[in-house]
């Protein structure tokens, strides 16, 4: 389901995975690390991009 609450939870999942890894990760790597679907990861990335908390880095996502 796509709603603000779900998007916020997925953003938290993505942020925590990136923080724990300490490195940029691809969507596939994030999906594997969080056990979420690519769609859920993209939803979380979108939320974090809007907040300025992540950035694209050589085809991967990194903390800003």
N, C-alpha and C positions, 0 to 999 in steps of 0.2 A: 504494500500500500504506500502511496506517495502522499505525504502530508508534512506539515512543518515539524511535527514531533519526530517522525521517522527520519526526516532529513537531518535533523539535529543529532540524533543518535548515530547515524551513519557518519556524520562529520566527526563526531567524537571517536568512532572506531578508526577512521582514517588518521586522525591527528595522533592518537595513541600509538598506532602502528608505525607511523613515521618517526615519532619521538623515540620509541623503543629501538628502532633500527639505526637511528642516527645517520641515515643516508637517504638519498632520493630513491624512490621505488616506482615501478611501473604499475599500471592498473592491475595487471595479472598478479604481480607480487603482493599488492595490497589485498586483493581478493583472497589469495591463498593465506596470507597472514591473519586476516580477520575472519575467514570462513564466511564471507559475504559474496554476493554475486557482483559481476562487473557493473551492472546497472546500479546496485546499491552503492558501490564505491564511487561511481561517477556522480551520483546524487550528493554524496558527502564531499567530494572534491569541489563541486559547484558551490556548495555552501561555504566551504573554507576559502575558495577563491574570492567570493564576494566580500568576505570579512578581511581579506588580505593576509590570511594566515599561511597560505601555501603559494608556491610558484612553480611554473614549469621549468625544468632543468634538463636539457639534452634528452627530451622525449620522456622524461619521468617527472614525478611530483616530489617536491621537497618542501620542508618547512621554510617559510619566508623569514 
